[in-house]
Amino acid sequence: MLTSAEIRQHKAAAQHLEPVVFLGKHGVTPEFLQSVAQALASRELIKLRFAAFKDGRHELAEQIAAKTSSNLVTVVGHVAVLYRKKPNVAP
């Protein structure tokens, strides 16, 4: 879980990001979840745009966060912001 201070910080940082993953008519498929996981592996904070399923975006965003082991920062309009801390890798 994120603290309210961390949520505010991530919301502010996400304002300058463009969506990198788009949820289309095929829904939450294993391939879609893999692309979300890959995006989170390369950056800790990503935006996800709902091109379809706009009515259930809050529930879907929570499900996507749970299935990718990430935190849902916020859902605003048709965009969700997800955060997953990169693991510390020792050199």
HTML snippet that shows the backbone in 3Dmol.js (N, CA, C, O; Angstrom):
<script src="https://3Dmol.org/build/3Dmol-min.js"></script>
<div id="view" style="width:600px;height:400px;position:relative"></div>
<script>
const pdb = `
ATOM      1  N   MET A   1       0.837  -1.189   0.000  1.00  0.00           N
ATOM      2  CA  MET A   1       0.000   0.000   0.000  1.00  0.00           C
ATOM      3  C   MET A   1       0.880   1.251   0.000  1.00  0.00           C
ATOM      4  O   MET A   1       1.961   1.289   0.588  1.00  0.00           O
ATOM      5  N   LEU A   2       0.378   2.241  -0.669  1.00  0.00           N
ATOM      6  CA  LEU A   2       1.077   3.515  -0.734  1.00  0.00           C
ATOM      7  C   LEU A   2       0.511   4.466   0.312  1.00  0.00           C
ATOM      8  O   LEU A   2      -0.680   4.427   0.621  1.00  0.00           O
ATOM      9  N   THR A   3       1.373   5.315   0.852  1.00  0.00           N
ATOM     10  CA  THR A   3       0.910   6.338   1.780  1.00  0.00           C
ATOM     11  C   THR A   3       0.277   7.467   0.974  1.00  0.00           C
ATOM     12  O   THR A   3       0.463   7.547  -0.240  1.00  0.00           O
ATOM     13  N   SER A   4      -0.457   8.321   1.635  1.00  0.00           N
ATOM     14  CA  SER A   4      -1.091   9.440   0.927  1.00  0.00           C
ATOM     15  C   SER A   4      -0.033  10.386   0.342  1.00  0.00           C
ATOM     16  O   SER A   4      -0.248  10.970  -0.720  1.00  0.00           O
ATOM     17  N   ALA A   5       1.086  10.536   1.016  1.00  0.00           N
ATOM     18  CA  ALA A   5       2.165  11.379   0.486  1.00  0.00           C
ATOM     19  C   ALA A   5       2.750  10.770  -0.788  1.00  0.00           C
ATOM     20  O   ALA A   5       3.038  11.487  -1.746  1.00  0.00           O
ATOM     21  N   GLU A   6       2.926   9.443  -0.798  1.00  0.00           N
ATOM     22  CA  GLU A   6       3.447   8.780  -1.990  1.00  0.00           C
ATOM     23  C   GLU A   6       2.448   8.882  -3.147  1.00  0.00           C
ATOM     24  O   GLU A   6       2.844   9.082  -4.295  1.00  0.00           O
ATOM     25  N   ILE A   7       1.163   8.747  -2.844  1.00  0.00           N
ATOM     26  CA  ILE A   7       0.140   8.873  -3.874  1.00  0.00           C
ATOM     27  C   ILE A   7       0.172  10.267  -4.491  1.00  0.00           C
ATOM     28  O   ILE A   7       0.118  10.408  -5.713  1.00  0.00           O
ATOM     29  N   ARG A   8       0.259  11.292  -3.653  1.00  0.00           N
ATOM     30  CA  ARG A   8       0.348  12.670  -4.172  1.00  0.00           C
ATOM     31  C   ARG A   8       1.579  12.847  -5.052  1.00  0.00           C
ATOM     32  O   ARG A   8       1.507  13.471  -6.111  1.00  0.00           O
ATOM     33  N   GLN A   9       2.700  12.302  -4.614  1.00  0.00           N
ATOM     34  CA  GLN A   9       3.948  12.417  -5.374  1.00  0.00           C
ATOM     35  C   GLN A   9       3.819  11.715  -6.734  1.00  0.00           C
ATOM     36  O   GLN A   9       4.247  12.265  -7.748  1.00  0.00           O
ATOM     37  N   HIS A  10       3.241  10.524  -6.767  1.00  0.00           N
ATOM     38  CA  HIS A  10       3.094   9.781  -8.017  1.00  0.00           C
ATOM     39  C   HIS A  10       2.071  10.439  -8.945  1.00  0.00           C
ATOM     40  O   HIS A  10       2.250  10.439 -10.163  1.00  0.00           O
ATOM     41  N   LYS A  11       1.010  10.995  -8.380  1.00  0.00           N
ATOM     42  CA  LYS A  11       0.032  11.715  -9.206  1.00  0.00           C
ATOM     43  C   LYS A  11       0.687  12.906  -9.896  1.00  0.00           C
ATOM     44  O   LYS A  11       0.451  13.155 -11.078  1.00  0.00           O
ATOM     45  N   ALA A  12       1.503  13.631  -9.156  1.00  0.00           N
ATOM     46  CA  ALA A  12       2.181  14.796  -9.728  1.00  0.00           C
ATOM     47  C   ALA A  12       3.146  14.373 -10.826  1.00  0.00           C
ATOM     48  O   ALA A  12       3.208  15.012 -11.876  1.00  0.00           O
ATOM     49  N   ALA A  13       3.896  13.307 -10.593  1.00  0.00           N
ATOM     50  CA  ALA A  13       4.851  12.831 -11.599  1.00  0.00           C
ATOM     51  C   ALA A  13       4.124  12.299 -12.836  1.00  0.00           C
ATOM     52  O   ALA A  13       4.626  12.440 -13.951  1.00  0.00           O
ATOM     53  N   ALA A  14       2.968  11.700 -12.659  1.00  0.00           N
ATOM     54  CA  ALA A  14       2.233  11.099 -13.771  1.00  0.00           C
ATOM     55  C   ALA A  14       1.605  12.131 -14.688  1.00  0.00           C
ATOM     56  O   ALA A  14       1.269  11.811 -15.828  1.00  0.00           O
ATOM     57  N   GLN A  15       1.437  13.353 -14.225  1.00  0.00           N
ATOM     58  CA  GLN A  15       0.826  14.378 -15.067  1.00  0.00           C
ATOM     59  C   GLN A  15       1.617  14.631 -16.341  1.00  0.00           C
ATOM     60  O   GLN A  15       1.053  15.054 -17.350  1.00  0.00           O
ATOM     61  N   HIS A  16       2.901  14.377 -16.302  1.00  0.00           N
ATOM     62  CA  HIS A  16       3.767  14.649 -17.447  1.00  0.00           C
ATOM     63  C   HIS A  16       3.990  13.419 -18.321  1.00  0.00           C
ATOM     64  O   HIS A  16       4.710  13.490 -19.318  1.00  0.00           O
ATOM     65  N   LEU A  17       3.381  12.294 -17.957  1.00  0.00           N
ATOM     66  CA  LEU A  17       3.565  11.062 -18.715  1.00  0.00           C
ATOM     67  C   LEU A  17       2.492  10.898 -19.777  1.00  0.00           C
ATOM     68  O   LEU A  17       1.377  11.401 -19.635  1.00  0.00           O
ATOM     69  N   GLU A  18       2.835  10.199 -20.826  1.00  0.00           N
ATOM     70  CA  GLU A  18       1.879   9.792 -21.848  1.00  0.00           C
ATOM     71  C   GLU A  18       1.502   8.335 -21.579  1.00  0.00           C
ATOM     72  O   GLU A  18       2.321   7.578 -21.058  1.00  0.00           O
ATOM     73  N   PRO A  19       0.284   7.931 -21.924  1.00  0.00           N
ATOM     74  CA  PRO A  19      -0.082   6.511 -21.751  1.00  0.00           C
ATOM     75  C   PRO A  19       0.819   5.612 -22.588  1.00  0.00           C
ATOM     76  O   PRO A  19       1.096   5.906 -23.751  1.00  0.00           O
ATOM     77  N   VAL A  20       1.274   4.515 -21.988  1.00  0.00           N
ATOM     78  CA  VAL A  20       2.145   3.587 -22.702  1.00  0.00           C
ATOM     79  C   VAL A  20       1.444   2.278 -23.024  1.00  0.00           C
ATOM     80  O   VAL A  20       1.927   1.500 -23.847  1.00  0.00           O
ATOM     81  N   VAL A  21       0.297   2.028 -22.375  1.00  0.00           N
ATOM     82  CA  VAL A  21      -0.465   0.810 -22.608  1.00  0.00           C
ATOM     83  C   VAL A  21      -1.924   1.205 -22.815  1.00  0.00           C
ATOM     84  O   VAL A  21      -2.454   2.063 -22.109  1.00  0.00           O
ATOM     85  N   PHE A  22      -2.569   0.560 -23.802  1.00  0.00           N
ATOM     86  CA  PHE A  22      -3.956   0.867 -24.121  1.00  0.00           C
ATOM     87  C   PHE A  22      -4.789  -0.399 -24.000  1.00  0.00           C
ATOM     88  O   PHE A  22      -4.445  -1.428 -24.582  1.00  0.00           O
ATOM     89  N   LEU A  23      -5.879  -0.331 -23.249  1.00  0.00           N
ATOM     90  CA  LEU A  23      -6.792  -1.458 -23.109  1.00  0.00           C
ATOM     91  C   LEU A  23      -7.862  -1.317 -24.176  1.00  0.00           C
ATOM     92  O   LEU A  23      -8.691  -0.408 -24.124  1.00  0.00           O
ATOM     93  N   GLY A  24      -7.839  -2.224 -25.143  1.00  0.00           N
ATOM     94  CA  GLY A  24      -8.778  -2.161 -26.259  1.00  0.00           C
ATOM     95  C   GLY A  24      -9.902  -3.157 -26.127  1.00  0.00           C
ATOM     96  O   GLY A  24     -10.208  -3.633 -25.034  1.00  0.00           O
ATOM     97  N   LYS A  25     -10.514  -3.466 -27.253  1.00  0.00           N
ATOM     98  CA  LYS A  25     -11.718  -4.288 -27.278  1.00  0.00           C
ATOM     99  C   LYS A  25     -11.484  -5.733 -26.869  1.00  0.00           C
ATOM    100  O   LYS A  25     -12.439  -6.432 -26.529  1.00  0.00           O
ATOM    101  N   HIS A  26     -10.239  -6.202 -26.893  1.00  0.00           N
ATOM    102  CA  HIS A  26      -9.958  -7.587 -26.513  1.00  0.00           C
ATOM    103  C   HIS A  26      -9.921  -7.773 -25.000  1.00  0.00           C
ATOM    104  O   HIS A  26      -9.947  -8.905 -24.518  1.00  0.00           O
ATOM    105  N   GLY A  27      -9.861  -6.692 -24.257  1.00  0.00           N
ATOM    106  CA  GLY A  27      -9.917  -6.764 -22.794  1.00  0.00           C
ATOM    107  C   GLY A  27      -8.599  -7.138 -22.151  1.00  0.00           C
ATOM    108  O   GLY A  27      -7.525  -6.990 -22.735  1.00  0.00           O
ATOM    109  N   VAL A  28      -8.718  -7.627 -20.930  1.00  0.00           N
ATOM    110  CA  VAL A  28      -7.543  -7.963 -20.124  1.00  0.00           C
ATOM    111  C   VAL A  28      -7.130  -9.395 -20.459  1.00  0.00           C
ATOM    112  O   VAL A  28      -7.572 -10.352 -19.823  1.00  0.00           O
ATOM    113  N   THR A  29      -6.285  -9.516 -21.458  1.00  0.00           N
ATOM    114  CA  THR A  29      -5.775 -10.817 -21.893  1.00  0.00           C
ATOM    115  C   THR A  29      -4.411 -11.055 -21.241  1.00  0.00           C
ATOM    116  O   THR A  29      -3.807 -10.121 -20.715  1.00  0.00           O
ATOM    117  N   PRO A  30      -3.924 -12.293 -21.271  1.00  0.00           N
ATOM    118  CA  PRO A  30      -2.567 -12.540 -20.747  1.00  0.00           C
ATOM    119  C   PRO A  30      -1.510 -11.702 -21.463  1.00  0.00           C
ATOM    120  O   PRO A  30      -0.543 -11.258 -20.844  1.00  0.00           O
ATOM    121  N   GLU A  31      -1.693 -11.488 -22.756  1.00  0.00           N
ATOM    122  CA  GLU A  31      -0.735 -10.670 -23.504  1.00  0.00           C
ATOM    123  C   GLU A  31      -0.763  -9.225 -23.030  1.00  0.00           C
ATOM    124  O   GLU A  31       0.278  -8.579 -22.909  1.00  0.00           O
ATOM    125  N   PHE A  32      -1.980  -8.718 -22.759  1.00  0.00           N
ATOM    126  CA  PHE A  32      -2.113  -7.353 -22.256  1.00  0.00           C
ATOM    127  C   PHE A  32      -1.425  -7.227 -20.898  1.00  0.00           C
ATOM    128  O   PHE A  32      -0.687  -6.271 -20.661  1.00  0.00           O
ATOM    129  N   LEU A  33      -1.665  -8.183 -20.013  1.00  0.00           N
ATOM    130  CA  LEU A  33      -1.042  -8.151 -18.682  1.00  0.00           C
ATOM    131  C   LEU A  33       0.477  -8.232 -18.803  1.00  0.00           C
ATOM    132  O   LEU A  33       1.196  -7.603 -18.026  1.00  0.00           O
ATOM    133  N   GLN A  34       0.961  -8.995 -19.764  1.00  0.00           N
ATOM    134  CA  GLN A  34       2.407  -9.089 -19.975  1.00  0.00           C
ATOM    135  C   GLN A  34       2.971  -7.749 -20.437  1.00  0.00           C
ATOM    136  O   GLN A  34       4.056  -7.357 -20.009  1.00  0.00           O
ATOM    137  N   SER A  35       2.254  -7.047 -21.298  1.00  0.00           N
ATOM    138  CA  SER A  35       2.746  -5.745 -21.760  1.00  0.00           C
ATOM    139  C   SER A  35       2.735  -4.727 -20.620  1.00  0.00           C
ATOM    140  O   SER A  35       3.620  -3.874 -20.548  1.00  0.00           O
ATOM    141  N   VAL A  36       1.749  -4.804 -19.733  1.00  0.00           N
ATOM    142  CA  VAL A  36       1.723  -3.925 -18.559  1.00  0.00           C
ATOM    143  C   VAL A  36       2.916  -4.243 -17.656  1.00  0.00           C
ATOM    144  O   VAL A  36       3.596  -3.336 -17.176  1.00  0.00           O
ATOM    145  N   ALA A  37       3.165  -5.523 -17.429  1.00  0.00           N
ATOM    146  CA  ALA A  37       4.283  -5.935 -16.576  1.00  0.00           C
ATOM    147  C   ALA A  37       5.620  -5.489 -17.167  1.00  0.00           C
ATOM    148  O   ALA A  37       6.515  -5.067 -16.435  1.00  0.00           O
ATOM    149  N   GLN A  38       5.755  -5.582 -18.501  1.00  0.00           N
ATOM    150  CA  GLN A  38       6.992  -5.136 -19.150  1.00  0.00           C
ATOM    151  C   GLN A  38       7.171  -3.626 -19.015  1.00  0.00           C
ATOM    152  O   GLN A  38       8.279  -3.144 -18.781  1.00  0.00           O
ATOM    153  N   ALA A  39       6.071  -2.883 -19.164  1.00  0.00           N
ATOM    154  CA  ALA A  39       6.151  -1.429 -19.014  1.00  0.00           C
ATOM    155  C   ALA A  39       6.545  -1.057 -17.591  1.00  0.00           C
ATOM    156  O   ALA A  39       7.343  -0.144 -17.378  1.00  0.00           O
ATOM    157  N   LEU A  40       5.981  -1.770 -16.617  1.00  0.00           N
ATOM    158  CA  LEU A  40       6.321  -1.496 -15.217  1.00  0.00           C
ATOM    159  C   LEU A  40       7.753  -1.913 -14.895  1.00  0.00           C
ATOM    160  O   LEU A  40       8.375  -1.341 -13.999  1.00  0.00           O
ATOM    161  N   ALA A  41       8.278  -2.891 -15.605  1.00  0.00           N
ATOM    162  CA  ALA A  41       9.662  -3.317 -15.373  1.00  0.00           C
ATOM    163  C   ALA A  41      10.645  -2.271 -15.883  1.00  0.00           C
ATOM    164  O   ALA A  41      11.723  -2.094 -15.314  1.00  0.00           O
ATOM    165  N   SER A  42      10.272  -1.579 -16.956  1.00  0.00           N
ATOM    166  CA  SER A  42      11.185  -0.569 -17.496  1.00  0.00           C
ATOM    167  C   SER A  42      11.027   0.784 -16.820  1.00  0.00           C
ATOM    168  O   SER A  42      11.981   1.560 -16.753  1.00  0.00           O
ATOM    169  N   ARG A  43       9.826   1.074 -16.316  1.00  0.00           N
ATOM    170  CA  ARG A  43       9.573   2.317 -15.557  1.00  0.00           C
ATOM    171  C   ARG A  43       8.694   1.956 -14.374  1.00  0.00           C
ATOM    172  O   ARG A  43       7.867   1.049 -14.472  1.00  0.00           O
ATOM    173  N   GLU A  44       8.854   2.626 -13.302  1.00  0.00           N
ATOM    174  CA  GLU A  44       8.052   2.319 -12.118  1.00  0.00           C
ATOM    175  C   GLU A  44       6.637   2.866 -12.220  1.00  0.00           C
ATOM    176  O   GLU A  44       5.717   2.308 -11.622  1.00  0.00           O
ATOM    177  N   LEU A  45       6.450   3.928 -12.952  1.00  0.00           N
ATOM    178  CA  LEU A  45       5.172   4.624 -13.019  1.00  0.00           C
ATOM    179  C   LEU A  45       4.698   4.674 -14.464  1.00  0.00           C
ATOM    180  O   LEU A  45       5.409   5.163 -15.342  1.00  0.00           O
ATOM    181  N   ILE A  46       3.477   4.158 -14.710  1.00  0.00           N
ATOM    182  CA  ILE A  46       2.959   4.164 -16.075  1.00  0.00           C
ATOM    183  C   ILE A  46       1.518   4.642 -16.094  1.00  0.00           C
ATOM    184  O   ILE A  46       0.801   4.586 -15.095  1.00  0.00           O
ATOM    185  N   LYS A  47       1.121   5.117 -17.276  1.00  0.00           N
ATOM    186  CA  LYS A  47      -0.276   5.460 -17.519  1.00  0.00           C
ATOM    187  C   LYS A  47      -0.862   4.410 -18.445  1.00  0.00           C
ATOM    188  O   LYS A  47      -0.209   3.936 -19.375  1.00  0.00           O
ATOM    189  N   LEU A  48      -2.107   4.058 -18.169  1.00  0.00           N
ATOM    190  CA  LEU A  48      -2.853   3.088 -18.945  1.00  0.00           C
ATOM    191  C   LEU A  48      -4.126   3.763 -19.424  1.00  0.00           C
ATOM    192  O   LEU A  48      -4.878   4.304 -18.614  1.00  0.00           O
ATOM    193  N   ARG A  49      -4.382   3.741 -20.730  1.00  0.00           N
ATOM    194  CA  ARG A  49      -5.584   4.381 -21.279  1.00  0.00           C
ATOM    195  C   ARG A  49      -6.615   3.311 -21.611  1.00  0.00           C
ATOM    196  O   ARG A  49      -6.297   2.285 -22.211  1.00  0.00           O
ATOM    197  N   PHE A  50      -7.860   3.571 -21.210  1.00  0.00           N
ATOM    198  CA  PHE A  50      -8.968   2.684 -21.523  1.00  0.00           C
ATOM    199  C   PHE A  50      -9.597   3.141 -22.834  1.00  0.00           C
ATOM    200  O   PHE A  50     -10.354   4.111 -22.860  1.00  0.00           O
ATOM    201  N   ALA A  51      -9.281   2.438 -23.925  1.00  0.00           N
ATOM    202  CA  ALA A  51      -9.892   2.732 -25.211  1.00  0.00           C
ATOM    203  C   ALA A  51     -11.252   2.057 -25.307  1.00  0.00           C
ATOM    204  O   ALA A  51     -12.106   2.479 -26.086  1.00  0.00           O
ATOM    205  N   ALA A  52     -11.452   1.014 -24.520  1.00  0.00           N
ATOM    206  CA  ALA A  52     -12.725   0.302 -24.433  1.00  0.00           C
ATOM    207  C   ALA A  52     -12.973   0.006 -22.951  1.00  0.00           C
ATOM    208  O   ALA A  52     -12.112   0.265 -22.111  1.00  0.00           O
ATOM    209  N   PHE A  53     -14.129  -0.525 -22.640  1.00  0.00           N
ATOM    210  CA  PHE A  53     -14.494  -0.874 -21.259  1.00  0.00           C
ATOM    211  C   PHE A  53     -14.450   0.344 -20.341  1.00  0.00           C
ATOM    212  O   PHE A  53     -14.032   0.240 -19.188  1.00  0.00           O
ATOM    213  N   LYS A  54     -14.875   1.483 -20.843  1.00  0.00           N
ATOM    214  CA  LYS A  54     -14.782   2.725 -20.081  1.00  0.00           C
ATOM    215  C   LYS A  54     -15.722   2.751 -18.883  1.00  0.00           C
ATOM    216  O   LYS A  54     -15.443   3.437 -17.900  1.00  0.00           O
ATOM    217  N   ASP A  55     -16.829   2.020 -18.947  1.00  0.00           N
ATOM    218  CA  ASP A  55     -17.764   2.010 -17.826  1.00  0.00           C
ATOM    219  C   ASP A  55     -17.203   1.274 -16.614  1.00  0.00           C
ATOM    220  O   ASP A  55     -17.497   1.647 -15.478  1.00  0.00           O
ATOM    221  N   GLY A  56     -16.409   0.247 -16.834  1.00  0.00           N
ATOM    222  CA  GLY A  56     -15.862  -0.530 -15.728  1.00  0.00           C
ATOM    223  C   GLY A  56     -14.407  -0.250 -15.459  1.00  0.00           C
ATOM    224  O   GLY A  56     -13.696  -1.107 -14.934  1.00  0.00           O
ATOM    225  N   ARG A  57     -13.951   0.932 -15.809  1.00  0.00           N
ATOM    226  CA  ARG A  57     -12.514   1.223 -15.723  1.00  0.00           C
ATOM    227  C   ARG A  57     -11.971   1.172 -14.301  1.00  0.00           C
ATOM    228  O   ARG A  57     -10.828   0.759 -14.105  1.00  0.00           O
ATOM    229  N   HIS A  58     -12.755   1.580 -13.298  1.00  0.00           N
ATOM    230  CA  HIS A  58     -12.247   1.560 -11.918  1.00  0.00           C
ATOM    231  C   HIS A  58     -12.004   0.125 -11.457  1.00  0.00           C
ATOM    232  O   HIS A  58     -10.960  -0.180 -10.881  1.00  0.00           O
ATOM    233  N   GLU A  59     -12.971  -0.750 -11.711  1.00  0.00           N
ATOM    234  CA  GLU A  59     -12.826  -2.145 -11.312  1.00  0.00           C
ATOM    235  C   GLU A  59     -11.714  -2.838 -12.108  1.00  0.00           C
ATOM    236  O   GLU A  59     -10.928  -3.607 -11.555  1.00  0.00           O
ATOM    237  N   LEU A  60     -11.662  -2.554 -13.407  1.00  0.00           N
ATOM    238  CA  LEU A  60     -10.608  -3.148 -14.235  1.00  0.00           C
ATOM    239  C   LEU A  60      -9.226  -2.673 -13.811  1.00  0.00           C
ATOM    240  O   LEU A  60      -8.279  -3.460 -13.788  1.00  0.00           O
ATOM    241  N   ALA A  61      -9.105  -1.411 -13.478  1.00  0.00           N
ATOM    242  CA  ALA A  61      -7.812  -0.880 -13.040  1.00  0.00           C
ATOM    243  C   ALA A  61      -7.352  -1.581 -11.763  1.00  0.00           C
ATOM    244  O   ALA A  61      -6.170  -1.889 -11.617  1.00  0.00           O
ATOM    245  N   GLU A  62      -8.272  -1.832 -10.846  1.00  0.00           N
ATOM    246  CA  GLU A  62      -7.924  -2.548  -9.614  1.00  0.00           C
ATOM    247  C   GLU A  62      -7.496  -3.980  -9.921  1.00  0.00           C
ATOM    248  O   GLU A  62      -6.541  -4.487  -9.331  1.00  0.00           O
ATOM    249  N   GLN A  63      -8.202  -4.630 -10.843  1.00  0.00           N
ATOM    250  CA  GLN A  63      -7.854  -6.004 -11.223  1.00  0.00           C
ATOM    251  C   GLN A  63      -6.483  -6.055 -11.904  1.00  0.00           C
ATOM    252  O   GLN A  63      -5.682  -6.947 -11.623  1.00  0.00           O
ATOM    253  N   ILE A  64      -6.218  -5.115 -12.783  1.00  0.00           N
ATOM    254  CA  ILE A  64      -4.937  -5.071 -13.478  1.00  0.00           C
ATOM    255  C   ILE A  64      -3.805  -4.847 -12.479  1.00  0.00           C
ATOM    256  O   ILE A  64      -2.754  -5.481 -12.571  1.00  0.00           O
ATOM    257  N   ALA A  65      -4.021  -3.951 -11.533  1.00  0.00           N
ATOM    258  CA  ALA A  65      -3.003  -3.692 -10.510  1.00  0.00           C
ATOM    259  C   ALA A  65      -2.740  -4.953  -9.693  1.00  0.00           C
ATOM    260  O   ALA A  65      -1.588  -5.280  -9.411  1.00  0.00           O
ATOM    261  N   ALA A  66      -3.790  -5.654  -9.315  1.00  0.00           N
ATOM    262  CA  ALA A  66      -3.622  -6.874  -8.520  1.00  0.00           C
ATOM    263  C   ALA A  66      -2.884  -7.951  -9.314  1.00  0.00           C
ATOM    264  O   ALA A  66      -2.015  -8.636  -8.775  1.00  0.00           O
ATOM    265  N   LYS A  67      -3.230  -8.100 -10.598  1.00  0.00           N
ATOM    266  CA  LYS A  67      -2.628  -9.152 -11.414  1.00  0.00           C
ATOM    267  C   LYS A  67      -1.194  -8.845 -11.826  1.00  0.00           C
ATOM    268  O   LYS A  67      -0.456  -9.752 -12.210  1.00  0.00           O
ATOM    269  N   THR A  68      -0.791  -7.585 -11.754  1.00  0.00           N
ATOM    270  CA  THR A  68       0.590  -7.211 -12.109  1.00  0.00           C
ATOM    271  C   THR A  68       1.417  -6.861 -10.878  1.00  0.00           C
ATOM    272  O   THR A  68       2.538  -6.371 -11.007  1.00  0.00           O
ATOM    273  N   SER A  69       0.882  -7.104  -9.700  1.00  0.00           N
ATOM    274  CA  SER A  69       1.582  -6.800  -8.438  1.00  0.00           C
ATOM    275  C   SER A  69       2.011  -5.345  -8.372  1.00  0.00           C
ATOM    276  O   SER A  69       3.122  -5.031  -7.945  1.00  0.00           O
ATOM    277  N   SER A  70       1.125  -4.468  -8.798  1.00  0.00           N
ATOM    278  CA  SER A  70       1.413  -3.039  -8.758  1.00  0.00           C
ATOM    279  C   SER A  70       0.373  -2.338  -7.896  1.00  0.00           C
ATOM    280  O   SER A  70      -0.589  -2.952  -7.433  1.00  0.00           O
ATOM    281  N   ASN A  71       0.581  -1.050  -7.691  1.00  0.00           N
ATOM    282  CA  ASN A  71      -0.355  -0.237  -6.918  1.00  0.00           C
ATOM    283  C   ASN A  71      -1.107   0.687  -7.856  1.00  0.00           C
ATOM    284  O   ASN A  71      -0.514   1.319  -8.731  1.00  0.00           O
ATOM    285  N   LEU A  72      -2.413   0.763  -7.670  1.00  0.00           N
ATOM    286  CA  LEU A  72      -3.224   1.705  -8.429  1.00  0.00           C
ATOM    287  C   LEU A  72      -3.110   3.051  -7.745  1.00  0.00           C
ATOM    288  O   LEU A  72      -3.525   3.208  -6.596  1.00  0.00           O
ATOM    289  N   VAL A  73      -2.550   4.022  -8.447  1.00  0.00           N
ATOM    290  CA  VAL A  73      -2.370   5.353  -7.888  1.00  0.00           C
ATOM    291  C   VAL A  73      -3.662   6.142  -8.021  1.00  0.00           C
ATOM    292  O   VAL A  73      -4.151   6.708  -7.043  1.00  0.00           O
ATOM    293  N   THR A  74      -4.218   6.181  -9.232  1.00  0.00           N
ATOM    294  CA  THR A  74      -5.443   6.931  -9.460  1.00  0.00           C
ATOM    295  C   THR A  74      -6.068   6.521 -10.787  1.00  0.00           C
ATOM    296  O   THR A  74      -5.405   5.970 -11.666  1.00  0.00           O
ATOM    297  N   VAL A  75      -7.355   6.802 -10.906  1.00  0.00           N
ATOM    298  CA  VAL A  75      -8.069   6.682 -12.176  1.00  0.00           C
ATOM    299  C   VAL A  75      -8.719   8.035 -12.412  1.00  0.00           C
ATOM    300  O   VAL A  75      -9.554   8.478 -11.624  1.00  0.00           O
ATOM    301  N   VAL A  76      -8.334   8.686 -13.498  1.00  0.00           N
ATOM    302  CA  VAL A  76      -8.876   9.998 -13.847  1.00  0.00           C
ATOM    303  C   VAL A  76      -9.335   9.933 -15.295  1.00  0.00           C
ATOM    304  O   VAL A  76      -8.543   9.662 -16.199  1.00  0.00           O
ATOM    305  N   GLY A  77     -10.612  10.181 -15.503  1.00  0.00           N
ATOM    306  CA  GLY A  77     -11.144  10.091 -16.858  1.00  0.00           C
ATOM    307  C   GLY A  77     -10.998   8.677 -17.371  1.00  0.00           C
ATOM    308  O   GLY A  77     -11.461   7.733 -16.732  1.00  0.00           O
ATOM    309  N   HIS A  78     -10.359   8.518 -18.519  1.00  0.00           N
ATOM    310  CA  HIS A  78     -10.159   7.209 -19.120  1.00  0.00           C
ATOM    311  C   HIS A  78      -8.717   6.743 -18.985  1.00  0.00           C
ATOM    312  O   HIS A  78      -8.230   5.952 -19.793  1.00  0.00           O
ATOM    313  N   VAL A  79      -8.039   7.241 -17.954  1.00  0.00           N
ATOM    314  CA  VAL A  79      -6.630   6.921 -17.733  1.00  0.00           C
ATOM    315  C   VAL A  79      -6.441   6.441 -16.300  1.00  0.00           C
ATOM    316  O   VAL A  79      -6.980   7.019 -15.356  1.00  0.00           O
ATOM    317  N   ALA A  80      -5.662   5.369 -16.158  1.00  0.00           N
ATOM    318  CA  ALA A  80      -5.274   4.867 -14.838  1.00  0.00           C
ATOM    319  C   ALA A  80      -3.759   5.003 -14.713  1.00  0.00           C
ATOM    320  O   ALA A  80      -3.025   4.896 -15.696  1.00  0.00           O
ATOM    321  N   VAL A  81      -3.315   5.238 -13.498  1.00  0.00           N
ATOM    322  CA  VAL A  81      -1.882   5.341 -13.222  1.00  0.00           C
ATOM    323  C   VAL A  81      -1.509   4.191 -12.292  1.00  0.00           C
ATOM    324  O   VAL A  81      -2.112   4.008 -11.234  1.00  0.00           O
ATOM    325  N   LEU A  82      -0.503   3.418 -12.706  1.00  0.00           N
ATOM    326  CA  LEU A  82      -0.029   2.276 -11.926  1.00  0.00           C
ATOM    327  C   LEU A  82       1.419   2.506 -11.513  1.00  0.00           C
ATOM    328  O   LEU A  82       2.200   3.124 -12.236  1.00  0.00           O
ATOM    329  N   TYR A  83       1.758   1.991 -10.328  1.00  0.00           N
ATOM    330  CA  TYR A  83       3.117   2.123  -9.807  1.00  0.00           C
ATOM    331  C   TYR A  83       3.582   0.779  -9.274  1.00  0.00           C
ATOM    332  O   TYR A  83       2.847   0.099  -8.557  1.00  0.00           O
ATOM    333  N   ARG A  84       4.787   0.403  -9.620  1.00  0.00           N
ATOM    334  CA  ARG A  84       5.415  -0.783  -9.036  1.00  0.00           C
ATOM    335  C   ARG A  84       6.889  -0.483  -8.868  1.00  0.00           C
ATOM    336  O   ARG A  84       7.593  -0.202  -9.838  1.00  0.00           O
ATOM    337  N   LYS A  85       7.348  -0.545  -7.633  1.00  0.00           N
ATOM    338  CA  LYS A  85       8.747  -0.248  -7.332  1.00  0.00           C
ATOM    339  C   LYS A  85       9.636  -1.302  -7.956  1.00  0.00           C
ATOM    340  O   LYS A  85       9.359  -2.500  -7.888  1.00  0.00           O
ATOM    341  N   LYS A  86      10.717  -0.826  -8.570  1.00  0.00           N
ATOM    342  CA  LYS A  86      11.680  -1.746  -9.157  1.00  0.00           C
ATOM    343  C   LYS A  86      12.431  -2.448  -8.022  1.00  0.00           C
ATOM    344  O   LYS A  86      12.780  -1.818  -7.024  1.00  0.00           O
ATOM    345  N   PRO A  87      12.674  -3.730  -8.173  1.00  0.00           N
ATOM    346  CA  PRO A  87      13.427  -4.427  -7.125  1.00  0.00           C
ATOM    347  C   PRO A  87      14.867  -3.928  -7.091  1.00  0.00           C
ATOM    348  O   PRO A  87      15.453  -3.603  -8.123  1.00  0.00           O
ATOM    349  N   ASN A  88      15.418  -3.876  -5.891  1.00  0.00           N
ATOM    350  CA  ASN A  88      16.825  -3.472  -5.750  1.00  0.00           C
ATOM    351  C   ASN A  88      17.698  -4.615  -6.217  1.00  0.00           C
ATOM    352  O   ASN A  88      17.628  -5.727  -5.693  1.00  0.00           O
ATOM    353  N   VAL A  89      18.512  -4.326  -7.200  1.00  0.00           N
ATOM    354  CA  VAL A  89      19.414  -5.341  -7.744  1.00  0.00           C
ATOM    355  C   VAL A  89      20.839  -4.967  -7.361  1.00  0.00           C
ATOM    356  O   VAL A  89      21.336  -3.898  -7.715  1.00  0.00           O
ATOM    357  N   ALA A  90      21.481  -5.867  -6.632  1.00  0.00           N
ATOM    358  CA  ALA A  90      22.860  -5.612  -6.211  1.00  0.00           C
ATOM    359  C   ALA A  90      23.791  -5.837  -7.393  1.00  0.00           C
ATOM    360  O   ALA A  90      23.592  -6.772  -8.169  1.00  0.00           O
ATOM    361  N   PRO A  91      24.814  -4.984  -7.538  1.00  0.00           N
ATOM    362  CA  PRO A  91      25.775  -5.154  -8.646  1.00  0.00           C
ATOM    363  C   PRO A  91      26.647  -6.357  -8.479  1.00  0.00           C
ATOM    364  O   PRO A  91      27.497  -6.626  -9.328  1.00  0.00           O
TER     365      PRO A  91
END
`;
const viewer = $3Dmol.createViewer("view");
viewer.addModel(pdb, "pdb");
viewer.setStyle({}, {cartoon: {color: "spectrum"}});
viewer.zoomTo();
viewer.render();
</script>
